[in-house]
Amino acid sequence: MSALHVVCRFGMLRRWSGVVTLWIYMSLLVAMVTAERTCDLDFDDIGSLALLAPTVVEGRARRVVYDTGEPQGIIADSSQGISVVFDRLKLYKGQLMESAGEVRSIEVRYFGITADVEACVAQLPEIHRSYILFVRRNDSQVDVASMNVSNSENEARRQRGRYLLTAFPVRNTRRNIATVMQYTNCSRCGM
């Protein structure tokens, strides 16, 4: 094989690698725009989850709130009406925009007794454990749970903010936090 053939083949490989790279970036962009979640996609690495989520925050699971608005004991089914309130927040990416004042806690939906990947329903976290959350703002104004609670609980929910999962939460280990910081502070990531 002549040197010209080797150079031509190398040039074709370089072009194909560029096409493959472009295809991967386009797939990620389409996934971000259309899905706004990664639960039912094949992204399970923390870097991709942090890159794709609009908001990444660390928080401690403080309490579970069921669709009636009242904390309860064990529930029999994996209803999608289960939310978890997280406090001790540390923001890595995005904004926690609320009414005047600092955000001290957020309410995140949807959780269940068992995880459901297609519906983006995560398994209930352990209370008093810290997690890294991949969320987006819940912009829906009408919510069944908000109709079943008192005015004071409704006001507390409005002040703390309601969010939806875009991916399943992960425990806040040193390795996970380092990965999240790498992908949320990277100026060239996703380019």
C-alpha positions as CSV (number, residue, x, y, z in Angstrom):
1,M,0.0,0.0,0.0
2,S,1.4,3.3,-1.0
3,A,1.8,6.3,1.3
4,L,-0.9,8.1,-0.8
5,H,-3.4,5.4,0.1
6,V,-2.6,5.7,3.8
7,V,-2.9,9.5,3.8
8,C,-6.3,9.2,1.9
9,R,-7.6,6.7,4.3
10,F,-6.5,8.7,7.3
11,G,-8.2,11.8,5.9
12,M,-11.4,9.8,5.5
13,L,-11.2,8.6,9.1
14,R,-10.8,12.2,10.3
15,R,-13.8,13.3,8.3
16,W,-15.9,10.4,9.7
17,S,-14.8,11.1,13.3
18,G,-16.0,14.7,12.8
19,V,-19.4,13.4,11.5
20,V,-19.8,11.0,14.4
21,T,-18.9,13.8,16.9
22,L,-21.4,16.1,15.3
23,W,-24.1,13.4,15.4
24,I,-23.4,12.9,19.2
25,Y,-23.7,16.6,19.9
26,M,-26.9,16.9,17.8
27,S,-28.4,13.9,19.7
28,L,-27.6,15.6,23.0
29,L,-29.2,18.9,21.9
30,V,-32.3,17.2,20.6
31,A,-32.6,15.3,23.9
32,M,-32.3,18.5,25.9
33,V,-34.8,20.4,23.9
34,T,-37.5,17.8,23.4
35,A,-37.4,15.7,26.6
36,E,-36.3,18.2,29.3
37,R,-35.6,15.0,31.3
38,T,-33.2,12.2,31.2
39,C,-35.0,9.6,33.3
40,D,-36.2,7.5,30.3
41,L,-33.1,8.1,28.2
42,D,-29.9,6.1,28.4
43,F,-27.9,8.7,30.3
44,D,-26.9,7.3,33.6
45,D,-23.6,9.1,34.2
46,I,-23.6,12.1,36.5
47,G,-21.7,14.3,34.1
48,S,-24.4,14.0,31.4
49,L,-27.2,14.5,34.0
50,A,-25.5,17.7,35.3
51,L,-24.9,19.0,31.8
52,L,-28.5,18.4,30.6
53,A,-30.4,19.5,33.7
54,P,-31.6,23.1,33.9
55,T,-31.0,23.2,37.7
56,V,-28.6,21.2,39.8
57,V,-28.9,21.5,43.5
58,E,-27.7,19.6,46.6
59,G,-30.2,19.2,49.4
60,R,-31.1,17.1,52.4
61,A,-34.4,15.2,52.3
62,R,-36.4,16.7,55.1
63,R,-39.9,15.3,54.8
64,V,-42.3,13.5,52.5
65,V,-45.5,15.2,51.4
66,Y,-48.3,13.1,49.9
67,D,-50.9,14.4,47.5
68,T,-53.2,15.4,50.3
69,G,-50.6,17.8,51.5
70,E,-50.2,16.1,54.8
71,P,-47.2,14.0,55.9
72,Q,-48.2,10.4,56.5
73,G,-46.7,7.1,57.4
74,I,-46.1,4.3,54.9
75,I,-48.3,4.4,51.8
76,A,-49.4,1.3,49.9
77,D,-49.0,2.3,46.3
78,S,-46.4,4.2,44.3
79,S,-48.6,7.2,43.5
80,Q,-47.2,10.0,41.5
81,G,-48.6,12.5,44.0
82,I,-45.6,12.1,46.4
83,S,-43.3,15.1,46.8
84,V,-40.2,15.4,48.9
85,V,-39.1,18.7,50.6
86,F,-35.3,19.3,50.6
87,D,-33.5,21.8,52.7
88,R,-29.9,22.8,53.4
89,L,-29.6,23.7,49.7
90,K,-26.4,24.2,47.8
91,L,-26.9,25.4,44.2
92,Y,-24.5,24.1,41.5
93,K,-26.3,25.2,38.3
94,G,-29.4,27.3,37.4
95,Q,-31.4,29.5,39.6
96,L,-33.8,29.1,42.4
97,M,-36.1,32.0,41.7
98,E,-38.8,32.6,44.3
99,S,-40.5,35.6,45.9
100,A,-38.4,38.0,47.9
101,G,-35.9,36.4,50.1
102,E,-33.5,33.5,50.1
103,V,-34.7,30.0,49.2
104,R,-34.4,27.7,52.2
105,S,-36.1,24.6,50.9
106,I,-37.6,23.2,47.7
107,E,-40.4,20.7,47.1
108,V,-39.5,18.2,44.3
109,R,-42.0,15.9,42.5
110,Y,-42.4,12.9,41.5
111,F,-41.4,10.2,43.9
112,G,-42.9,6.8,44.6
113,I,-42.4,3.6,46.7
114,T,-40.7,2.1,43.6
115,A,-39.0,3.8,40.8
116,D,-40.6,4.1,37.3
117,V,-38.1,5.0,34.7
118,E,-40.6,5.8,31.9
119,A,-42.7,8.1,34.1
120,C,-39.6,9.7,35.7
121,V,-40.8,8.7,39.2
122,A,-37.9,8.2,41.5
123,Q,-37.8,5.9,44.6
124,L,-38.4,7.8,47.8
125,P,-35.1,9.0,49.3
126,E,-34.0,8.3,52.8
127,I,-35.0,11.2,55.1
128,H,-32.1,13.2,56.6
129,R,-29.8,12.1,53.8
130,S,-28.3,14.5,51.3
131,Y,-28.8,14.1,47.5
132,I,-27.8,15.9,44.3
133,L,-31.0,16.8,42.5
134,F,-31.4,17.4,38.7
135,V,-34.6,19.4,38.4
136,R,-36.6,22.0,36.5
137,R,-39.1,24.5,37.7
138,N,-42.7,23.3,37.9
139,D,-44.6,26.0,36.0
140,S,-48.1,24.5,36.3
141,Q,-50.3,26.7,38.3
142,V,-53.1,24.3,39.0
143,D,-52.2,21.2,41.1
144,V,-54.5,18.7,42.8
145,A,-52.3,18.7,45.9
146,S,-52.6,22.5,46.2
147,M,-56.4,22.2,46.2
148,N,-56.4,19.8,49.1
149,V,-54.3,21.8,51.6
150,S,-54.9,24.7,53.9
151,N,-54.0,28.3,52.9
152,S,-51.0,28.3,55.3
153,E,-49.6,25.1,53.7
154,N,-50.3,26.5,50.2
155,E,-48.4,29.7,51.0
156,A,-45.5,27.7,52.5
157,R,-45.4,25.6,49.2
158,R,-45.4,28.8,47.1
159,Q,-42.6,30.3,49.0
160,R,-40.4,27.2,48.9
161,G,-40.9,26.5,45.2
162,R,-42.0,23.4,43.4
163,Y,-39.7,21.5,41.0
164,L,-39.9,18.4,38.8
165,L,-37.2,15.8,38.5
166,T,-35.4,15.7,35.2
167,A,-33.3,12.7,36.3
168,F,-33.1,10.5,39.4
169,P,-31.3,12.0,42.4
170,V,-28.0,10.6,43.4
171,R,-26.3,10.5,46.8
172,N,-23.8,13.3,47.5
173,T,-20.6,11.4,47.7
174,R,-17.3,13.2,47.2
175,R,-16.9,11.6,43.8
176,N,-20.4,12.6,42.7
177,I,-20.0,16.2,43.9
178,A,-16.6,16.5,42.1
179,T,-18.2,15.3,38.9
180,V,-21.1,17.7,39.2
181,M,-18.8,20.6,39.8
182,Q,-16.6,19.6,36.8
183,Y,-19.6,19.6,34.5
184,T,-21.5,22.6,35.9
185,N,-18.4,24.9,36.0
186,C,-17.1,23.9,32.6
187,S,-17.2,26.7,30.1
188,R,-16.6,24.4,27.1
189,C,-18.8,21.5,28.1
190,G,-21.5,20.8,25.6
191,M,-19.9,22.8,22.8
